[in-house]
């Protein structure tokens, strides 16, 4: 394959700006999909991705395109996720490309993630050209948005393409622009092999499938390859590309994007960011890899039925195979029994994993409230990473507690600036910047404690700005903070799974609100349930769920017997979702009540 | 030995708390309906494998007292011509006080009805108006005395409690008036807000406020004490009787005995195998079509295996004061009751009273019946 005829590109956009729909149109326009396959958002393969309208995993697709100049091209489209939790995937995908299409919604304009992703692309020296999408919307203002892109991002929009992926407008122009504006890849096909692993996943039939960008050299079936970071040596069984169906090729040469299957058994052996080279003629130096992604948010996952523990572990292991950013280790709770402490990139990532466990693996779960990692220095000088309130040492053994801070960038129409600033202050934020991007769009940059973000920041932000705000954040540092452990007692006993780490100034308020929220979520039962919040031994708030006094069907004769029995059976099935803690049955909502506390 | 239920789906008006299938009908339609019942009885006779002898017959509704005594007679004659009636067969008819005349009652008695269940609901006119009843307290009293004069010596009266705004003293006065009528059997129903009734709509809109559950419990205990003091036995969650005058027909339901049912919307239970329940859909037109084509108007609603039968048996038995007869359970299901439901029994233990191999709910247990029984389901 002549390198001059190859283009490698990504589409970057804020979530919901139409990236996946555009990808579908490009597939259709180049004949990659048959009519029968033209389901919405083809590249979002997981049921969950389709349902939530988000992309979770990156995908690489090879498209054949005959340009207006009559030449045939191979376009490698690398689709990327649009949510802040998955920005590391974007960064990886971009490193396999020479260019990116920047998709901006013609009504909504530049949002926080647009900016974050576009800077990532510019940092990697990618050629970026803008597409103003959704011009079919009645509220579309393409000219204003073009100006906004120029003002905010500083890229030339004089030849921005106006498109509507939904209506199929502008698709030809986009394909032409990919060919004309994005440079062809470089690299020497005869040099020693250097292939960058930018994704890998486990397939139960073929073993690990590695997605690579060939930087130098050529790889083909039968080659003996070496993974430079792990040192593993394998024989290539297959090379190919997705079109989007897997297509076996005779070789992959410098500049190309495709997959390698080489009998690798576990994903850990084909680490994303690793360089693949030839065993007999290795490259001298590996390509710069990626930083390992670290989970930032932790929560406990427990099976409702303790007999499901092994199933849960198997399911977690399977998910872990294809998700390096997700971690888990066994955890034991007095209240909930055996479970796992799991680490996630963020709240969306956490929700996705939970939903997949329940849906695909059929394990019913209790999830504890999410927490971040704290750094605790003990009076003896030991430094601990604390991922759960229960790991927090007794107050007298703690010298300092540090909590992670993020730099959050919020884009918002100017009429909402006041409420957004108030929210940031309430969440213990420190203002870094406040900038008018245009006459009526403002960028607010705050340093914020991550633990405030994982609780309810995003929901609150959305509600006070009626959905108009967008948020992006990056990790900043750890800062010393006055944090305390807030315990919840049910009928006098501390329920470890309900303990939280909160800021001292907020402990009183949070405790009070938490017990009253929990009262709403715990159904009345046989006995009275006392809920208390305590810091150390000091009880700061209490509420009571009164015992059930009356729950009886008055009439039960001929025609009632089946109907009322079935009603009771249905209620009972609902109750099974509750976890027995001591003599009290707690529903899932009670464990996440802290997320529902409004300030 | 089995029972027979006849459903009369007609009412002169719809009560705002009732979710039963009922129709407002002309006399002509009632006539047609009686034809259908007669056909349905004939169908039953043709298709039942073994000859039935009825121990109880029950006319329920709706408002069965909308039937004339001639219509009742025609139905009962059809039954006795095709089936055997046991000696002392209990034949109940539910009656609405607003629809009763002296001659009608006498003729019911003559036709063979030997037990009357009068839905007086309350003897307080304000309560009756709230409940949308067509009769007054005076008419209710009248109906009872007419029934006595017509020769009914087994008389049941219904009373609704836990009405919106009803205090304990209002209820107490209502109960006093009821006891003055010296009923042989009393059914006391806490008002329930059934889905898709006017009352549940008003509850949602906030124009009606349901009785607080603490007050409900207090009223229930009060009624229990007063009636027991007056010599009644509290033999099922909502039913009281003078000794020996329990409703035999309803006992059949709670003991899972065979009860055939005719009439639109009616449910049969047949005890063969582990039990079958059949239902006639609440659709008068289809009912008529099916019977005209000599097809079975009922369709199979559910069948049981040993475990599901045992569960339902417990679910029903624990509604009654007799409760679980452990030796009987073992005979029926070939396993020990305590070993079949160890977890459930553990959970409900504080609400169980044990007496010589029988286990029954206490009064507090009955108040939590739905909550507690779900452990067994």
Interface residues (C-beta under 8 A of the other chain):
Chain A: X525 X526 X548 X549 X550 X551 X552 X553 X554 X555 X556 X557 X558 X559 X561 X562 X565 X568 X569 X571 X572 X575
Chain B: X5 X60 X189 X190 X192 X213 X214 X216 X217 X220 X237 X238 X250 X253 X254 X259 X261 X265 X266 X267 X268 X269 X277 X279 X301 X302 X312 X315 X316 X319 X347 X350 X366 X367 X368 X369 X370 X371 X372 X373 X374 X375 X377
